[in-house]
Amino acid sequence: MLDSRFDLRKLMNHKLKFSITHSVSRFIFSLIIAFIIAIVPEYQSLSNEASLMLFILTFSAFLWMTEAIPAFAVAFLLISLEILLLGFKDFNFDSNSKEWVNFLNPWSSPLIFLFIAGFILAIAASKTKLDLWLAKKVLFYFGNLPHNVLTGLMLITFVLSMFISNTATTAMMMTMLMPILKNMNENNPFQKGILLAIVVSANIGGMGTIIGTPPNAIAIGILGDNAPSFVEWMIMALPPAILIMIFFRYIILKRYKSTEDEINIDKIKKVSHFDDSTTTFTKVPTIPSWKKSLVILVFTATILLWLTGPFHHIPTTVVSLLPIVIFSIFGIIGTDDIREIRWDVIILIIGGLSLGNGVVKTGLDVWIGTQFNLEGLNIYLIVSLFSLIVVLISNFMSNTAATNIILPLVVALVSSMGDNIVSFMVISVALCASCAMILPVSTPPNAIAFSSGKLNSKDFLFIGSLSALIGPIFILSLLSIYL
């Protein structure tokens, strides 16, 4: 026994050393490539500050792509590099220059509080089981016929993902789905169809609102004063998202036809948690009715205030403070709940905003724009190219990181074409990032559904390929109306 433990410890130490060595090699590789691209050549008309910013941009991009260090760590690193290399002229740290403060401004961006409010709403809904209650109500309303079950599941997942992270939504839906799947025939293809429907709905639903998914928030931050409001974003983003959902509902029903005439959904009435280790279901815990009522009231009021902004003119960020303050005062959320907020995602968004600020501040965007002659090229060809690129790389890395890389380049290339073109390009690319789902690990919803053991890589390849091709077509076609 002692020998086996010793061997296991040696094996773990060996794996740890290999992992560290591999990460260091990727970090050094990214550093060298960035230096060769940005510093070694003498680019004509490129200022020293812009050259350093190009180095930071390239270095960050390769670190995100190679995953040499965690994605949020890249955000910290790039902000630190901006302060170090660009915050003090000629590296004179003894000066009274406050330029370095500009690179920390994204930490106080109103957009960050909007996203925090989204996380707070999600936590409150989960703690009071509001999300599960709503899902059950919708599902029982639609009935137990296969096509109705699929419609109900897709609808509730889609809507929840607009206001709650797609990861939390998928996890909750999987909790509810397990008893349904358990009571279906093992060889019924509809099992796969249901799981894929949840994946598609969770990924695409996030397109609908600013807080639905991080790429949306990054796009808003990049656009700055020209960014659409909460309602304007929904007006532009919801139609293509809904069409994509309708398309996939049709495809899933055709490809994964149910061999059962009815689906037993009665088992979900008292389910709140599924324990994989014991394969048992637990009952919904007793939650004070006043807490549920308060969450419903605040949730509804917050969303309505976001949607009616053009009438009362209360800034969206100010409205975001409503759930944070009320839930804290009444004990709906506590210290432990605050720790559950995805701070790594928020830090990643901040990093993207700081990267965009640096590109504009140093004039790198203008220089990049002059290096490519886009005159005469069809705007739809350009946006289609960038949309396909962001979908491609988002399948192999975080779509948040992918958006951080692509959007500053998009702005740099088309900044001279007018605000409408820039907005069209940025919003289109951000929305297309949500269409990446070709691998089991492409998005958290994919990974959660894959962990059920009922899906294989081919299922994701089929759905993901369709999403990568059809999604951008719907998005670009409908957004062009607002161009």
C-alpha positions in Angstrom: 0.0 0.0 0.0 2.8 2.4 0.9 4.5 1.7 -2.4 1.4 2.3 -4.4 0.8 5.6 -2.7 4.4 6.7 -3.3 4.0 5.8 -7.0 0.8 7.7 -7.2 2.4 10.7 -5.6 5.3 10.5 -8.0 2.9 10.3 -11.0 0.9 13.4 -9.8 4.1 15.3 -9.3 5.3 14.4 -12.8 1.9 15.5 -14.3 2.1 18.8 -12.4 5.7 19.4 -13.6 4.7 18.6 -17.2 1.6 20.9 -16.9 3.8 23.8 -15.6 6.5 23.2 -18.2 3.9 23.1 -21.0 2.3 26.4 -19.7 5.6 28.1 -19.5 6.6 27.1 -23.0 3.3 28.4 -24.4 3.7 31.6 -22.5 7.2 32.1 -23.9 6.1 31.2 -27.4 3.3 33.8 -27.2 5.8 36.4 -26.0 8.3 35.7 -28.7 5.7 35.7 -31.5 4.2 39.0 -30.2 7.7 40.6 -30.1 8.5 39.5 -33.6 5.2 40.8 -35.0 5.0 44.1 -33.1 8.5 45.2 -32.1 11.0 43.8 -34.6 9.6 45.3 -37.9 9.8 49.0 -38.4 6.3 49.8 -39.5 5.9 53.0 -41.4 3.9 55.8 -39.6 3.4 53.6 -36.5 4.1 55.5 -33.4 6.1 54.0 -30.5 3.0 53.9 -28.3 1.0 52.2 -31.0 3.8 49.7 -31.6 3.7 48.8 -27.8 0.0 48.5 -27.9 0.2 46.2 -30.9 2.6 44.1 -28.8 0.1 44.0 -25.9 -2.8 43.1 -28.3 -0.8 40.3 -30.0 0.6 38.9 -26.8 -2.9 38.8 -25.2 -4.4 37.2 -28.3 -1.8 34.4 -28.3 -2.1 33.8 -24.6 -5.9 33.5 -24.9 -5.6 31.2 -27.9 -2.9 28.9 -26.4 -4.5 29.0 -22.9 -1.0 29.3 -21.4 -2.5 31.0 -18.4 -6.1 31.4 -17.3 -8.2 33.8 -19.4 -8.8 36.2 -16.5 -5.1 36.3 -15.8 -4.5 37.5 -19.3 -6.9 40.4 -18.6 -4.8 41.3 -15.5 -1.6 41.0 -17.4 -2.7 43.2 -20.4 -3.9 45.9 -18.1 -0.6 45.8 -16.2 1.3 46.0 -19.4 -0.7 49.0 -20.6 0.0 50.8 -17.4 3.7 49.9 -17.4 4.4 50.5 -21.1 1.9 53.3 -21.9 0.9 54.9 -18.6 4.2 56.8 -18.1 5.9 58.7 -20.9 9.4 57.5 -21.5 9.0 55.2 -18.5 9.3 58.2 -16.2 7.6 56.9 -13.1 8.6 59.9 -11.1 6.4 62.2 -13.2 2.9 63.4 -12.1 1.3 61.8 -15.1 -2.1 60.3 -14.5 -2.3 58.7 -17.9 -2.1 55.2 -16.4 -5.4 55.8 -14.6 -7.2 55.6 -18.0 -6.4 51.9 -18.3 -8.1 51.2 -15.0 -11.3 53.1 -15.9 -13.1 50.0 -17.3 -13.2 48.7 -13.7 -15.7 51.4 -12.9 -17.6 51.0 -16.2 -21.4 51.2 -15.8 -21.5 48.1 -17.9 -19.9 46.0 -15.1 -22.6 46.9 -12.6 -25.2 45.8 -15.2 -23.5 42.4 -15.6 -23.2 42.0 -11.8 -27.0 42.7 -11.5 -27.5 39.8 -14.0 -25.5 37.5 -11.8 -27.4 38.6 -8.7 -30.7 38.0 -10.3 -29.5 34.5 -11.3 -28.4 33.7 -7.8 -31.7 34.9 -6.3 -33.8 32.9 -8.8 -31.7 29.8 -8.1 -31.9 30.1 -4.3 -35.6 30.6 -4.2 -36.1 28.0 -7.0 -37.9 30.6 -9.1 -36.2 29.4 -12.2 -37.2 25.8 -11.6 -40.8 26.8 -10.7 -41.1 28.8 -13.9 -39.7 26.0 -16.0 -42.2 23.5 -14.6 -45.1 25.9 -15.1 -44.2 26.4 -18.8 -43.5 22.7 -19.4 -46.8 21.6 -17.9 -48.6 24.3 -19.8 -47.3 22.9 -23.1 -48.2 19.3 -22.3 -46.6 16.0 -22.8 -46.6 15.5 -26.6 -43.0 15.3 -27.9 -43.1 18.4 -30.0 -44.8 20.3 -27.3 -42.3 19.2 -24.7 -39.5 20.3 -27.0 -41.1 23.7 -27.6 -41.6 24.3 -23.9 -38.0 23.3 -23.0 -36.6 25.5 -25.7 -38.7 28.4 -24.8 -38.0 28.5 -21.1 -34.3 27.9 -21.7 -34.1 30.6 -24.3 -35.9 33.2 -22.1 -33.9 32.4 -18.9 -30.6 32.6 -20.8 -31.5 36.2 -21.8 -31.2 37.2 -18.1 -29.3 34.4 -16.4 -26.0 32.9 -17.5 -26.3 30.1 -20.0 -24.2 27.9 -17.7 -26.6 28.3 -14.7 -29.6 27.9 -17.0 -28.3 24.7 -18.5 -27.4 23.3 -15.1 -30.9 24.0 -13.8 -32.6 22.6 -16.9 -30.5 19.4 -16.6 -31.7 19.0 -13.0 -35.2 19.0 -14.3 -34.5 16.9 -17.3 -32.9 13.9 -15.6 -36.2 12.3 -14.3 -37.8 12.9 -17.8 -34.9 11.2 -19.5 -34.8 8.4 -16.9 -38.4 7.5 -17.7 -38.0 7.5 -21.4 -37.1 4.4 -23.5 -33.3 4.1 -23.5 -33.1 3.8 -27.3 -35.5 6.8 -28.0 -33.6 9.3 -30.2 -35.7 12.1 -28.6 -33.4 11.9 -25.6 -30.6 13.3 -27.6 -33.0 15.8 -29.2 -34.0 17.2 -25.8 -30.4 17.6 -24.7 -29.4 19.3 -27.9 -32.4 21.6 -27.7 -31.3 22.8 -24.3 -27.8 23.4 -25.6 -28.9 25.4 -28.6 -31.5 27.4 -26.6 -29.0 28.3 -23.8 -26.3 29.4 -26.3 -28.6 31.3 -28.6 -30.8 32.8 -25.9 -27.9 34.8 -24.5 -28.0 36.9 -27.8 -31.2 38.5 -26.8 -30.0 41.0 -24.1 -26.9 42.9 -23.2 -26.4 40.8 -20.0 -27.2 37.5 -21.8 -23.6 36.7 -22.6 -20.2 38.4 -22.2 -19.6 39.1 -25.9 -22.7 41.3 -25.9 -21.3 43.4 -23.0 -17.9 43.7 -24.8 -19.6 45.0 -27.9 -21.5 47.6 -25.9 -18.2 48.6 -24.2 -16.4 48.9 -27.5 -19.1 51.0 -29.1 -19.1 53.4 -26.1 -21.4 56.4 -26.7 -22.7 54.8 -30.0 -23.9 51.7 -28.2 -27.5 50.7 -28.4 -29.7 50.9 -25.3 -31.0 47.8 -23.5 -34.2 47.9 -25.5 -32.5 48.7 -28.8 -30.2 45.7 -28.4 -33.2 43.5 -27.9 -35.0 44.9 -31.0 -32.0 44.1 -33.1 -30.8 40.8 -31.5 -34.1 39.0 -30.7 -35.4 38.5 -34.3 -32.4 36.5 -35.5 -32.2 34.6 -32.3 -35.8 33.6 -32.5 -35.4 32.6 -36.1 -32.4 30.4 -35.3 -34.4 28.8 -32.5 -37.4 28.0 -34.9 -34.9 26.6 -37.4 -33.3 24.3 -34.8 -36.7 23.2 -33.4 -37.6 22.0 -36.9 -34.3 20.2 -37.4 -34.3 18.5 -34.0 -37.8 17.2 -34.4 -37.0 15.8 -37.9 -33.6 14.3 -37.0 -34.4 13.0 -33.5 -38.0 11.8 -33.8 -39.5 10.4 -30.7 -40.5 6.7 -30.6 -43.0 7.4 -27.8 -46.3 9.2 -28.4 -46.2 10.9 -25.0 -43.4 12.0 -22.7 -43.9 11.4 -19.0 -43.2 14.8 -17.3 -45.1 14.1 -14.1 -41.9 13.0 -12.3 -40.5 16.6 -12.3 -43.1 18.0 -9.9 -41.1 17.6 -6.8 -37.6 17.5 -8.1 -35.0 20.2 -7.3 -31.7 18.3 -7.4 -30.3 15.2 -9.0 -27.4 13.4 -7.3 -25.2 11.7 -9.8 -23.5 9.6 -7.2 -26.7 8.0 -5.8 -28.9 8.5 -8.9 -31.7 9.8 -6.7 -33.9 12.9 -6.8 -34.6 15.2 -3.8 -37.7 17.2 -3.1 -37.9 21.0 -3.4 -36.8 22.5 0.0 -39.3 24.7 1.8 -38.7 28.3 1.0 -40.6 31.2 2.7 -43.3 32.4 0.3 -42.4 36.0 1.0 -38.9 35.4 -0.4 -40.3 33.9 -3.6 -42.8 36.8 -3.9 -40.1 39.4 -3.3 -37.8 37.8 -6.0 -40.6 37.7 -8.5 -41.5 41.3 -7.8 -37.9 42.6 -8.0 -37.1 40.4 -11.0 -40.2 41.7 -12.9 -39.6 45.4 -11.8 -36.0 45.3 -12.9 -36.7 43.9 -16.3 -39.6 46.2 -16.9 -37.5 49.2 -15.9 -34.8 48.1 -18.3 -37.3 47.7 -21.1 -39.0 51.0 -20.5 -35.9 53.1 -20.3 -36.9 55.4 -23.2 -39.9 56.5 -21.2 -38.6 57.1 -17.7 -34.9 57.9 -18.7 -33.5 56.1 -15.6 -30.0 54.8 -16.7 -29.9 51.1 -17.1 -27.0 50.9 -14.7 -29.0 52.7 -12.0 -31.8 50.2 -12.4 -29.2 47.4 -12.0 -28.6 48.6 -8.4 -32.3 47.7 -7.5 -31.9 43.9 -7.2 -28.4 44.2 -5.7 -29.6 46.5 -2.9 -33.0 44.9 -2.2 -31.8 41.3 -2.2 -29.0 42.3 0.2 -31.2 44.2 2.6 -33.8 41.4 2.9 -31.2 38.6 3.1 -32.0 37.0 -0.2 -28.3 37.0 -1.0 -25.4 37.0 1.5 -21.7 37.1 1.6 -21.4 33.5 0.3 -23.6 34.3 -2.6 -21.5 37.3 -3.6 -18.5 34.9 -3.7 -20.5 32.8 -6.3 -20.5 35.6 -8.8 -18.4 34.8 -11.9 -15.8 37.3 -11.1 -13.5 35.7 -13.7 -16.0 36.5 -16.4 -16.3 40.1 -15.2 -12.5 40.5 -15.1 -12.3 39.1 -18.6 -14.9 41.7 -19.8 -12.9 44.4 -18.1 -9.8 43.2 -19.8 -11.5 43.4 -23.2 -12.7 47.0 -22.5 -9.2 48.1 -21.4 -7.7 46.5 -24.6 -10.2 48.4 -26.8 -9.4 51.6 -24.9 -5.7 51.1 -25.5 -6.1 50.5 -29.2 -8.1 53.7 -29.6 -6.0 55.8 -27.3 -2.7 55.0 -29.0 -4.0 55.4 -32.5 -3.4 51.8 -33.3 -7.0 51.5 -34.7 -6.3 54.3 -37.2 -3.0 52.7 -38.3 -4.5 49.2 -38.8 -7.3 50.8 -40.8 -4.9 52.4 -43.2 -3.0 49.1 -43.8 -6.0 47.6 -45.6 -7.7 49.1 -48.5 -11.3 48.1 -48.0 -12.6 50.6 -50.5 -14.8 48.9 -53.1 -15.2 45.8 -51.0 -18.7 44.8 -50.1 -19.4 45.5 -46.4 -21.3 42.2 -46.1 -18.3 40.3 -47.4 -16.1 41.9 -44.7 -18.6 41.3 -41.9 -19.2 37.8 -43.1 -15.5 37.1 -43.0 -15.1 38.4 -39.4 -18.2 36.6 -38.3 -17.0 33.2 -39.6 -13.6 33.9 -37.9 -15.1 34.6 -34.5 -17.4 31.5 -34.8 -14.4 29.4 -35.7 -12.1 30.4 -32.9 -14.9 30.5 -30.4 -15.3 26.8 -30.9 -11.8 26.2 -29.5 -11.6 28.9 -26.9 -13.8 31.1 -24.7 -16.2 33.2 -26.9 -15.5 36.1 -24.5 -11.8 35.9 -25.2 -12.4 35.5 -28.9 -14.6 38.6 -28.9 -11.9 40.5 -27.0 -9.4 39.6 -29.8 -11.6 40.2 -32.8 -13.7 43.3 -32.0 -10.8 45.8 -31.6 -9.6 44.7 -35.0 -13.0 45.1 -36.5 -13.3 48.7 -35.1 -9.8 49.4 -36.4 -10.5 48.3 -39.9 -13.9 50.0 -40.4 -13.6 53.0 -38.1 -13.4 55.3 -41.1 -16.7 54.0 -42.6 -19.0 55.8 -40.2 -20.7 55.0 -36.9 -23.5 52.9 -38.5 -21.1 50.6 -40.2 -19.0 50.2 -37.1 -22.1 49.4 -35.0 -23.4 46.9 -37.5 -20.0 45.1 -37.7 -19.4 45.0 -34.0 -22.9 43.8 -33.0 -23.0 41.2 -35.8 -19.6 39.7 -34.8 -20.6 39.7 -31.1 -23.8 37.9 -31.8 -22.1 35.4 -34.1 -19.8 34.4 -31.2 -22.8 32.8 -29.6 -23.2 30.4 -32.6 -20.1 28.4 -31.7 -21.1 25.0 -30.4 -19.4 22.5 -32.6 -17.4 20.6 -29.9 -18.5 19.2 -26.5 -16.2 21.7 -24.9 -17.0 24.7 -27.1 -19.3 26.2 -24.4 -20.3 25.3 -20.8 -23.8 24.2 -21.9 -22.2 21.8 -24.4 -20.0 20.3 -21.6 -22.9 20.0 -19.2 -25.1 18.2 -21.7 -22.2 16.0 -22.8 -21.7 15.0 -19.2 -25.1 13.2 -19.3 -23.4 10.4 -21.3 -26.2 10.4 -23.8 -24.5 12.6 -26.5 -21.4 12.0 -28.5 -19.1 14.3 -30.5 -21.0 13.7 -33.7 -24.1 15.2 -32.3 -22.4 18.4 -31.5 -20.6 18.4 -34.8 -23.9 18.2 -36.6 -25.7 20.9 -34.6 -22.6 23.1 -34.4 -21.9 23.0 -38.1 -25.5 24.1 -38.8 -25.2 26.9 -36.2 -21.9 28.1 -37.7 -23.4 28.3 -41.2 -27.0 29.3 -40.6 -26.6 31.5 -37.5 -24.5 34.2 -39.2 -26.8 34.2 -42.2 -29.9 35.0 -40.1 -27.9 37.5 -38.0 -26.4 39.5 -40.8 -29.6 39.4 -42.9 -31.8 40.9 -40.2 -29.2 43.3 -38.7 -28.7 44.8 -42.2 -32.2 46.3 -41.8 -30.8 48.7 -39.2 -27.8 49.6 -41.3 
